[in-house]
Amino acid sequence: MSSWDEDIIKAFENLGGSASYDSLYAEIERLRIGLPSTWKSVVRRRIQDLSSDSAGFKGGRDLFFSVEGLGAGVWGLRSYLEETPKASDLPEGVEEPGRAYSLTYRVLRDTVLARKIKVLHQDRCQICGMAVSLSDGKTYSEAHHIIPLGAPHNGSDVPGNVVVLCPNHHVLCDYGAMELALSDLRTAEGHKISERSISYHNEVIFGRKL
């Protein structure tokens, strides 16, 4: 029989890399036969023991992540937190970016938090549902800070201020070329976008003169 850790990892993989405890429990029930009465506690303990995001982390293997502020009980596989692939048109000598620029000088804010949220959405744009497929079989999306980071907006790198977008919709939002409606955005379990951020975009960013 496979170990608890192996079954937990397999369950996360089957669910796209992240899930709430409830979804994870349902998948483990499908995978594992003869569950003991305390099995849900075992699952929670193993996840927390193997996550540096948990106060219960024991050191050693760091397999799981949580997203602080996304709501209790939403976890994912740390192996899914890959940095955004470097575009082929980046000039030589540009380090893997916290501030990477392309030929149009757009800034990609690929924070650890942004990568976690992209895993929750499985790289699907929250506006159109598209996930860009790359030649290596991986998918790609971009995380947009609705209230932009830095002056003059001074937005925060928090879950409620991040929306996952395809490149086309990212450009439209960056340049204030479209309004946002909370009710039109696709959701993912555990990720709630701030109404304040949406209002700021529509009142300050949308329709601005460049």
C-alpha positions in Angstrom: 0.0 0.0 0.0 1.2 3.5 -0.8 2.1 5.8 2.1 -0.1 8.7 3.3 2.3 11.2 1.8 2.2 9.5 -1.6 -1.6 9.4 -1.6 -1.9 13.0 -0.5 0.4 14.1 -3.3 -1.5 12.0 -5.8 -4.8 13.5 -4.7 -3.4 17.0 -5.1 -2.1 16.1 -8.6 -5.5 14.7 -9.5 -7.1 18.0 -8.4 -4.8 20.2 -10.4 -2.2 21.0 -7.8 -4.3 22.7 -5.1 -7.5 22.0 -3.2 -9.4 22.6 0.0 -9.4 20.0 2.7 -12.9 18.9 1.8 -12.0 18.3 -1.9 -8.8 16.6 -0.9 -10.7 14.3 1.5 -13.1 13.2 -1.2 -10.2 12.4 -3.6 -8.3 10.5 -0.9 -11.4 8.4 -0.2 -11.4 7.5 -3.8 -7.7 6.5 -3.8 -7.3 4.8 -0.5 -9.1 1.7 0.9 -9.7 0.9 4.5 -9.5 4.4 6.0 -9.2 4.6 9.9 -11.6 6.7 11.9 -9.0 9.4 12.4 -7.8 9.6 8.8 -8.7 13.2 8.2 -6.6 14.2 11.2 -3.7 12.2 9.8 -4.0 14.0 6.4 -4.1 17.5 8.1 -1.1 16.6 10.3 1.0 15.3 7.4 0.3 18.4 5.3 1.2 20.7 8.1 4.3 18.7 9.1 5.6 18.9 5.5 4.9 22.6 4.9 7.1 25.6 5.8 4.0 27.7 5.8 2.7 25.9 8.8 3.7 26.4 12.5 3.9 22.6 12.7 6.6 22.3 10.1 9.2 19.7 11.2 11.9 20.6 8.8 13.2 18.4 6.0 10.9 17.9 3.0 8.8 21.0 2.2 6.1 19.5 0.0 3.0 21.7 0.5 2.1 25.4 0.5 -0.8 27.5 1.8 -1.8 31.0 0.7 -2.1 33.2 3.7 -5.3 35.2 3.6 -7.0 32.9 1.1 -9.1 31.2 3.7 -8.4 28.3 6.0 -7.8 24.9 4.6 -6.7 25.6 1.0 -3.3 23.9 0.2 -1.3 23.0 -2.8 1.8 21.2 -4.0 5.0 23.3 -3.8 6.4 21.6 -6.8 3.7 23.4 -8.9 5.1 26.8 -7.9 7.3 27.3 -10.9 8.6 30.7 -11.9 7.1 32.3 -15.0 9.1 31.1 -18.0 11.5 33.7 -19.4 10.4 35.0 -22.8 12.7 34.5 -25.7 12.8 38.2 -26.5 14.4 39.3 -23.2 17.8 40.8 -23.9 20.9 38.9 -22.7 22.0 39.6 -19.2 18.5 40.1 -17.7 18.2 38.2 -14.5 15.1 36.1 -13.8 12.9 39.0 -13.0 11.2 40.3 -9.9 11.1 43.1 -12.5 11.6 41.5 -15.9 11.0 43.7 -18.9 10.1 42.7 -22.4 10.6 44.9 -25.5 7.5 46.8 -24.5 8.9 47.4 -21.0 5.9 45.9 -19.2 6.7 44.9 -15.7 5.9 41.3 -14.7 5.3 41.0 -11.0 5.9 37.3 -10.5 5.8 37.2 -6.7 5.6 33.9 -4.7 2.0 34.9 -3.7 1.1 35.4 -7.4 2.5 32.0 -8.3 0.4 30.4 -5.6 -2.8 32.0 -6.8 -2.0 31.0 -10.4 -1.8 27.4 -9.2 -5.3 27.7 -7.6 -6.7 28.9 -10.9 -4.7 26.3 -12.9 -3.4 29.2 -15.1 -6.9 30.0 -16.4 -7.7 33.6 -17.0 -10.4 34.8 -14.6 -12.0 36.8 -17.4 -12.0 34.5 -20.4 -11.0 31.1 -18.9 -8.1 30.7 -21.3 -4.8 29.0 -20.2 -2.0 29.6 -22.7 -0.4 26.2 -23.7 3.4 26.3 -24.1 5.5 24.0 -26.4 6.7 22.0 -23.4 3.2 21.1 -22.4 3.0 23.5 -19.5 0.5 26.3 -19.2 1.1 30.0 -18.7 -0.8 32.9 -17.1 0.0 36.2 -15.6 -0.9 37.6 -12.2 -2.2 41.2 -12.3 -2.2 43.4 -9.2 -5.5 45.3 -9.6 -4.3 48.3 -7.6 -0.8 48.5 -9.0 2.2 48.0 -6.8 4.5 51.0 -6.2 3.9 54.8 -6.6 1.5 56.4 -7.1 -1.0 53.7 -6.4 0.9 51.7 -3.7 -1.2 48.6 -4.0 -0.6 45.6 -1.8 0.7 42.1 -2.7 -2.2 40.4 -1.0 -4.6 37.8 -2.4 -7.6 40.1 -2.7 -5.6 42.5 -5.0 -4.5 39.8 -7.4 -6.4 38.5 -10.5 -5.1 35.8 -12.8 -5.2 36.8 -16.5 -4.1 35.7 -20.0 -1.6 38.1 -21.6 -4.3 39.8 -23.7 -6.5 40.7 -20.7 -3.5 41.6 -18.7 -2.6 44.3 -21.2 -6.1 45.6 -21.3 -6.2 45.9 -17.5 -2.7 47.4 -17.3 -3.7 50.2 -19.7 -7.1 50.8 -18.2 -8.8 49.7 -21.4 -11.6 47.7 -19.7 -13.7 47.8 -16.7 -13.8 44.9 -14.2 -16.9 43.4 -12.6 -16.5 41.1 -9.6 -19.5 39.1 -10.7 -17.9 38.4 -14.1 -14.7 37.0 -12.8 -14.1 33.2 -12.7 -13.5 32.0 -9.1 -11.3 29.4 -7.5 -11.9 27.7 -4.2 -10.3 29.9 -1.5 -9.5 33.0 -3.6 -11.6 36.1 -3.0 -10.9 39.3 -4.8 -11.4 42.6 -2.9 -14.3 44.8 -3.9 -12.1 47.8 -3.0 -9.5 46.7 -5.5 -12.2 46.4 -8.3 -13.6 49.8 -7.4 -10.2 51.4 -7.5 -9.5 49.9 -10.9 -12.8 51.2 -12.3 -12.5 54.6 -10.8 -8.8 55.3 -11.2 -7.2 53.0 -13.8 -10.1 52.5 -16.3 -10.3 55.1 -19.0 -7.2 57.0 -17.8 -5.2 59.0 -20.4 -1.8 57.6 -21.1 
